[in-house]
């Protein structure tokens, strides 16, 4: 969740650390900070504003150095206040200048209370409410002259998930990193080395990246990068060339990254489907045919927006591939008793591939004997891809906006490919059907572009929405998960309370909420359920509710008093969810814009949720 950058170099690293933080700020922006080794002492600067403020602060103080760590925080333990901001020092005593250890941390330490009590008994004074400060004091307490050895021993005392970077006043050209359950990478340079939460933080600095594995501890020095595993044994981790494009994180002509990412969807879908000339199991990796032949059910594990992608896929898989599907919220699945099926295909969906809840659920499924695993993921080098037997990499590109847009639509495209593949393997897909579906998929980029052209009409609706405090989203069948996603988008970035329901459930409770002050957004494709949906819309109108309807071109729904209609240019059949969600993304974006919220960095949220 939080972002980490660290460096050991023979040049001033302050600009590198600050630029890295800017690129990682999407992971958390409650606070940020930098610690440097300066003239034999540890110095730091922290802020509860954005990285730009921290940069100004450091320029004023003229803070420069050759060894240091930096952090941007999403608060878990302790409020977003300066004293809780990383990096944390130890010991504090009366003067921070006396500090020996500086440390940043991403994750949650579950046994922090016990460790805090132990360290307090030893005389350590805590300045924050964070679980991170516990690690800093623990390292200081255990330190005997070799930071690398100390960290290896200290992490054995920690229960929970963490990625840490730490350096010591007495070892000026050394940074130690460690990971367990949270991502951490190493950037290898010439006479300099780096550590970070992801490769994008180091774009333009180095493209030589090591992906640390669970339990790894790394010793970074000017001319040395040394990794040991959880047993303390020296290991060689492959150095990969990773081109993390800085341009991907530039706004260009757009006001916000979310807007940019909404408008990148035609390209993202095109890239995700590039090279798909026919349906074949090999699209998902070597050995996919054998696995697909063996499975008789599908279990989908995901969180948040990715969970709604899974719910959509359930309709596709059961309708087209005729295979039973169960979709589970990852954080719930791990902690309940379920009935394992070794012949189930376990599908995880994650933008980052580092989502802690989903990774934990995957490991739980495997521990129960469910070994046929596949991930739909946007990051080819992620833990999720490494953990699963099969993978389909969506090519959405870097997604900076916290509210997911292009990652979601590319997940749907990949899941539709999976549906067609399983249908083919199970004898449920004729050559003619395959050709028709592929033609429809190839049309998606153009079709999305036509939906994006509706933006001016949607802006007019957004002006109305911005004055409301509640909204209801309705969908039926395939489009119920899309209604859920539309409500989530509105909640995330506009802070308007929104709920989604299957339209048929309206009369079973939610109708009690409907007044002229509660807009009702309705997704109305021209499918088999359109007449039922029209009846549900009448139920709303009869109670004075205001309907905002996204209809297909041929759905024969017209605007009237209290019924506002925007027509999508075509009828998209099975792929309709991918098109309809784009209109809901635009509605949420422009509503948030009208309300003046921070669209890319909504309050209390962050990207890449790497804590449980």
Buried (B, 14 or more C-beta within 10 A) or exposed (E): BBBBBBBBBEEBBBEBBBBBBBBBBBBBBBBBBBBBBBEEEBBBBBBBEBBBEBBEBBEEEEBBBBBBBBBBBBBBBBEBBEBBBBBBBBBBEEEBEEBBBBBBBBBBBEBBEEBBEBBEEEEBEBEBBBBBBBBBBBBBBBBEEBBBBBBBBBBEBBEBBBBBBBBBBEBBBBBBBBBBBBBBBBBBBEEBBBBBBBBBBBBEBBBBBBBBBBBBBBBBBBEEBEBBBBEEEEBEBEBBEBEBEEEBBEEEEBEBBBBBBBBBBBBBBBBBBEEBEEBBBEBBBEEBBEBBEEBEBBBBBBBBBBBBBBBBBBBBBBBBBEBBBBBBBBBEBBEEEBEBBEEBBBBBBBBBBBBBBBBBBBEBBBEBEBEBBBBBBBBBBBBBBBBBBBBBBBBBBBBBBBBBBBBBBBBBBBBBBBBBBBBBBBEBBEEEBBEEBBEBBBEBBEBBBBBBEBBEBBBEBBEBBBEBEBBBBBBBBBBBBBBBBBBBBBBBBBBBBBBBBBBBBBEEEBBEBBEEEBBBBBBBBBBEBBEEBBEBBEBBBEBEBBBBBBBBEEBEBEEEEBBBBBBBBBBBBBBBBBBBBBBBBBBBBBBBBBBEBEBBBBEEBBBBBBBB
